[in-house]
Amino acid sequence: MLALYIRDLRLAMRAGGGAFIGVIFFLAVIATMPFGVGPDLNLLARIGPAILWIGALLSCLLGLDRLFQADREDGSLDLMVLCADRHMPALTVLVKCLAHWTASVLPLVVASPLLGLFMNMEPQGIGAAALTLLVGTPAITFIGAAGAAVAVTLPRGGLLISVLVLPLAIPVLIFGVSASYAAVNDPAPFMPPFLILAALTLFSAVVGPVAAALALRHGTE
């Protein structure tokens, strides 16, 4: 599994600079917001956590179509499904999701504090938003694995992945933004929404790879 993780990590770094494309798209979303809502710094600081989460969510959806595409093109995806009885395909999908998150989504989390400064956010809000992104974005990847597995056999499945994954990722967005706001507003507690966000990630880590493995097996039959 470690060899598979390193292999997918290298492929993700080589495949057209996917991580940098996500960061650039994330930056574009944040940079265009002041033009839409106006130059009010107080307003930007107030909606900053929500904007960071929406930008991260859209950036995560942008690269999900590459999760199984390279394996589909070189035939290793069929081999992975054929060897399902020996190698636990759900565990294989889990490792691939972790590699994809490390290469394509983790740079967004690292860049979020700097982008939070562009939104005039307070240091406490920036730290809370970065922490919630670190905990919550893996859930989007795990959920997206199921959508990517469904659409991997389609010629243009990128749009279908976004349509399938976006409604399922709404709870992650809600609790991520709620926890970020709670860290700034003293009367609102931070831990309850944050713990629910962590629970969603753990739940998605179990259900997402299993659903993706079943979809891959069904798609190759």
Solvent accessible surface area in square Angstrom, and as a share of the most:
residue,aa,sasa,rsa
1,M,97,0.43
2,L,131,0.65
3,A,80,0.62
4,L,39,0.20
5,Y,55,0.21
6,I,69,0.35
7,R,81,0.29
8,D,17,0.09
9,L,41,0.20
10,R,145,0.53
11,L,60,0.30
12,A,25,0.19
13,M,103,0.46
14,R,177,0.65
15,A,53,0.41
16,G,62,0.60
17,G,22,0.21
18,G,3,0.03
19,A,9,0.07
20,F,145,0.60
21,I,81,0.41
22,G,5,0.05
23,V,39,0.23
24,I,115,0.58
25,F,70,0.29
26,F,0,0.00
27,L,76,0.38
28,A,48,0.37
29,V,18,0.11
30,I,1,0.01
31,A,49,0.38
32,T,79,0.46
33,M,51,0.23
34,P,41,0.26
35,F,177,0.74
36,G,67,0.65
37,V,56,0.32
38,G,20,0.19
39,P,124,0.78
40,D,72,0.37
41,L,106,0.53
42,N,110,0.57
43,L,49,0.24
44,L,5,0.03
45,A,31,0.24
46,R,144,0.53
47,I,41,0.21
48,G,0,0.00
49,P,3,0.02
50,A,23,0.18
51,I,14,0.07
52,L,1,0.00
53,W,1,0.00
54,I,66,0.33
55,G,0,0.00
56,A,1,0.00
57,L,5,0.03
58,L,66,0.33
59,S,7,0.04
60,C,5,0.03
61,L,16,0.08
62,L,76,0.38
63,G,4,0.04
64,L,1,0.00
65,D,60,0.31
66,R,82,0.30
67,L,13,0.06
68,F,1,0.01
69,Q,69,0.31
70,A,46,0.35
71,D,8,0.04
72,R,87,0.32
73,E,131,0.59
74,D,94,0.49
75,G,34,0.33
76,S,36,0.23
77,L,2,0.01
78,D,61,0.32
79,L,111,0.55
80,M,32,0.14
81,V,18,0.10
82,L,145,0.72
83,C,24,0.15
84,A,10,0.08
85,D,142,0.74
86,R,179,0.65
87,H,98,0.44
88,M,124,0.55
89,P,24,0.15
90,A,27,0.21
91,L,67,0.33
92,T,10,0.06
93,V,0,0.00
94,L,45,0.22
95,V,15,0.08
96,K,6,0.03
97,C,0,0.00
98,L,73,0.36
99,A,0,0.00
100,H,13,0.06
101,W,34,0.12
102,T,35,0.20
103,A,1,0.01
104,S,12,0.08
105,V,1,0.01
106,L,55,0.27
107,P,38,0.24
108,L,1,0.01
109,V,12,0.07
110,V,109,0.63
111,A,22,0.17
112,S,1,0.01
113,P,50,0.31
114,L,105,0.52
115,L,6,0.03
116,G,0,0.00
117,L,112,0.56
118,F,109,0.45
119,M,1,0.00
120,N,66,0.34
121,M,13,0.06
122,E,98,0.44
123,P,115,0.73
124,Q,107,0.48
125,G,1,0.01
126,I,16,0.08
127,G,41,0.39
128,A,8,0.07
129,A,1,0.00
130,A,19,0.15
131,L,74,0.37
132,T,0,0.00
133,L,1,0.00
134,L,79,0.39
135,V,32,0.19
136,G,0,0.00
137,T,0,0.00
138,P,18,0.12
139,A,0,0.00
140,I,1,0.01
141,T,1,0.00
142,F,8,0.03
143,I,26,0.13
144,G,0,0.00
145,A,0,0.00
146,A,23,0.18
147,G,6,0.05
148,A,4,0.03
149,A,3,0.03
150,V,78,0.45
151,A,4,0.03
152,V,13,0.07
153,T,57,0.33
154,L,82,0.41
155,P,135,0.85
156,R,222,0.81
157,G,8,0.08
158,G,32,0.31
159,L,141,0.70
160,L,61,0.31
161,I,6,0.03
162,S,30,0.20
163,V,91,0.52
164,L,69,0.34
165,V,1,0.00
166,L,66,0.33
167,P,84,0.53
168,L,111,0.55
169,A,0,0.00
170,I,67,0.34
171,P,53,0.34
172,V,3,0.01
173,L,29,0.15
174,I,94,0.48
175,F,60,0.25
176,G,0,0.00
177,V,23,0.13
178,S,43,0.28
179,A,0,0.00
180,S,0,0.00
181,Y,67,0.25
182,A,9,0.07
183,A,14,0.11
184,V,52,0.30
185,N,75,0.39
186,D,131,0.68
187,P,129,0.81
188,A,43,0.33
189,P,85,0.53
190,F,46,0.19
191,M,97,0.43
192,P,66,0.42
193,P,20,0.12
194,F,29,0.12
195,L,101,0.50
196,I,75,0.38
197,L,0,0.00
198,A,27,0.21
199,A,55,0.43
200,L,45,0.22
201,T,17,0.10
202,L,125,0.62
203,F,132,0.55
204,S,8,0.05
205,A,25,0.19
206,V,101,0.58
207,V,69,0.40
208,G,6,0.06
209,P,3,0.02
210,V,69,0.40
211,A,39,0.30
212,A,0,0.00
213,A,8,0.06
214,L,106,0.53
215,A,22,0.17
216,L,4,0.02
217,R,95,0.35
218,H,140,0.63
219,G,37,0.36
220,T,52,0.30
221,E,161,0.72
